[in-house]
Amino acid sequence: MTPRRSSSQDNDKSGSPPTGEPVFLAVGKLRRPHGVHGEIQMDVLTDFPERLVAGVMVYAGTEHRPLRLKNVRPHDQVLLLTFGEFTTPEAVGELRNQVLFVRADDRPPLPEGEYYHHELIGLRVVDENGNVLGKLTEILETGANDVYLVRPDTGSDILLPAIEDVILAIDLTAGEMRVHLLPGLLAE
């Protein structure tokens, strides 16, 4: 059950859009123009930068302005992007400091047992006896493994390591994650 990082739009604190609107996932943050031909630097926020290729539709800023990628190339620690509509540094400069999104429904499905972060946020978390522990509200990336922050209706937040010994099952259809609580995970 390996989660994959992808950020969702902050329409509200849960990241969920109003009913019926598409979910957008942040893939990068546009920085400054590069060169004289309309390229712009982008800090990568996705685990899948290889999917950002010429022809892919992306959406800039909170208004989700649609743009089609014309060219993508790596440069140092960033990607350099060009869009057909922008051919000068002055023109592409209007996108500076905007977050670049893709639609979640345009992303390919992951292999069995792997999930995008936005699919997990909001799941009801229950222990192996069916006791509701709370709702998964945040995923902390620690290096060794992710940590799921579960917010109960009352009491302190619960931090669960995203490891096989703790995460027993994820049922996206039911909106539920079943977990095993190792000793010391709950505050006494």
C-alpha positions in Angstrom: 0.0 0.0 0.0 2.4 2.6 -1.2 1.0 6.2 -1.4 2.2 8.5 -4.1 2.7 12.2 -3.6 0.4 14.6 -5.3 -0.9 17.8 -3.9 -4.5 18.8 -4.3 -6.0 22.2 -4.6 -6.8 24.0 -1.4 -10.4 25.0 -2.0 -11.0 24.3 1.6 -8.8 22.8 4.2 -9.6 19.2 3.1 -8.4 19.8 -0.4 -11.8 18.8 -1.8 -13.4 20.9 -4.5 -17.1 21.9 -4.5 -19.3 19.0 -5.7 -19.1 18.3 -9.5 -15.8 20.3 -10.1 -12.7 18.4 -11.1 -9.9 17.8 -8.6 -6.6 19.5 -9.6 -3.2 18.3 -8.5 -0.2 20.6 -8.1 2.7 19.4 -10.2 5.0 22.4 -9.9 5.5 26.1 -9.1 6.4 28.4 -11.9 9.3 30.7 -11.1 10.9 33.1 -13.5 11.4 33.3 -17.3 14.5 31.7 -18.7 16.2 32.9 -21.8 14.6 34.9 -24.6 12.2 32.4 -26.2 9.4 32.2 -23.6 10.7 29.5 -21.4 9.9 29.5 -17.7 11.5 27.7 -14.8 9.3 25.3 -12.7 10.1 23.8 -9.3 8.8 20.2 -9.5 6.2 19.2 -6.9 5.2 15.8 -8.4 6.7 12.3 -8.1 6.0 11.9 -11.8 7.7 14.7 -13.7 8.3 12.3 -16.7 4.5 12.7 -17.4 5.0 16.4 -18.2 5.6 16.2 -21.9 4.8 18.2 -25.0 1.1 18.2 -25.7 -0.1 17.7 -22.0 -2.7 20.1 -20.8 -1.9 21.9 -17.6 -3.7 24.6 -15.6 -2.0 27.7 -14.1 -2.9 29.5 -10.9 -6.0 29.3 -8.7 -8.2 30.1 -11.7 -6.8 27.0 -13.5 -6.0 28.8 -16.7 -5.6 26.0 -19.3 -2.2 25.8 -21.1 -0.8 23.2 -23.4 2.9 22.3 -22.9 4.9 22.9 -26.0 8.3 21.8 -24.7 9.7 20.5 -21.4 13.4 20.0 -20.6 15.4 19.6 -17.4 17.8 22.3 -16.3 19.8 22.0 -13.0 17.2 21.3 -10.3 14.1 22.7 -12.3 12.2 22.0 -15.5 12.1 24.6 -18.3 8.7 24.8 -19.8 7.3 26.5 -22.9 3.7 27.1 -23.9 2.5 27.9 -27.4 0.9 31.1 -26.2 4.1 32.6 -24.8 7.1 33.4 -27.0 8.8 36.1 -25.0 10.1 36.3 -21.4 7.8 39.3 -20.8 4.7 37.4 -21.9 5.5 34.2 -19.9 6.5 36.4 -16.9 2.8 36.8 -16.2 2.8 33.2 -15.0 5.5 33.9 -12.4 4.9 32.4 -8.9 1.8 30.5 -10.0 1.2 26.9 -9.1 0.8 24.6 -12.1 -1.8 21.9 -11.9 -3.1 18.8 -13.8 -6.5 17.3 -13.5 -6.6 14.2 -11.3 -8.9 12.4 -13.8 -6.2 12.9 -16.4 -3.6 10.9 -14.4 -3.1 7.3 -15.2 -4.2 4.7 -12.5 -1.5 3.4 -10.2 -0.7 -0.3 -9.8 -2.8 -2.3 -7.3 -2.1 -1.3 -3.7 -0.7 2.2 -4.6 -2.5 5.4 -4.0 -2.2 9.1 -4.7 -2.1 11.2 -1.5 -5.3 13.1 -2.6 -7.2 9.7 -2.7 -6.3 9.1 1.0 -7.0 12.5 2.5 -10.4 12.4 4.1 -10.6 8.7 4.6 -12.3 7.5 7.9 -9.7 5.6 9.9 -10.9 2.6 12.0 -8.9 0.1 14.1 -9.2 -3.6 13.5 -12.1 -3.8 15.9 -14.1 -1.3 13.9 -13.6 1.6 16.3 -13.5 4.9 14.5 -10.3 6.8 15.3 -10.9 9.8 13.2 -10.3 11.2 9.7 -7.0 11.2 7.8 -6.3 14.9 7.4 -2.7 15.2 6.4 0.2 13.1 5.1 3.7 14.0 6.4 6.6 12.9 4.2 9.5 11.9 6.5 12.0 10.1 4.3 11.8 6.6 5.7 8.0 6.3 5.3 5.1 8.7 5.2 3.2 9.4 8.4 -0.6 9.8 8.4 -2.1 12.4 10.7 -5.5 11.3 11.9 -7.8 13.9 13.5 -10.3 12.4 15.9 -13.6 14.2 16.8 -12.2 14.8 20.3 -8.7 14.4 21.8 -5.2 14.6 20.3 -4.2 13.9 16.8 -2.9 10.4 16.1 0.3 9.9 14.0 0.3 6.6 12.2 3.4 5.4 10.2 2.4 4.3 6.7 3.9 0.8 7.1 2.4 -2.7 6.4 2.3 -3.5 10.2 0.0 -0.5 10.8 -2.0 0.0 7.6 -4.1 -3.2 7.1 -6.5 -2.2 4.4 -7.6 0.8 2.3 -11.1 0.8 0.8 -11.5 3.9 -1.4 -15.1 3.0 -2.3 -16.1 2.8 1.3 -13.9 5.8 2.2 -12.2 3.8 4.9 -8.7 2.9 6.1 -8.4 0.0 8.6 -5.3 0.1 10.9 -3.6 -1.9 13.6 -2.5 0.3 16.5 1.0 -0.6 17.6 1.8 0.0 21.3 2.5 3.7 22.0 0.6 5.1 19.0 -2.3 6.4 21.1 -1.8 8.9 23.8 -2.8 7.5 27.2 
